[in-house]
């Protein structure tokens, strides 16, 4: 028997319930959300300009 066979795995200790999408969870707006949308917009506009101007 290995020494770790008598104790639970470390991930089993960290289990805190079922994982997944919770539709009732309140969305908390963060400043990084605005940054993420802004960066995506800049990339999108850049690709459109690149497409038309080559």
Secondary structure, DSSP 4 states (H G I P E B T S, - for coil): --GGGGS--HHHHT--S--S--TTPPP---HHHHHHHHHHHHHHHHHHHHHHH-
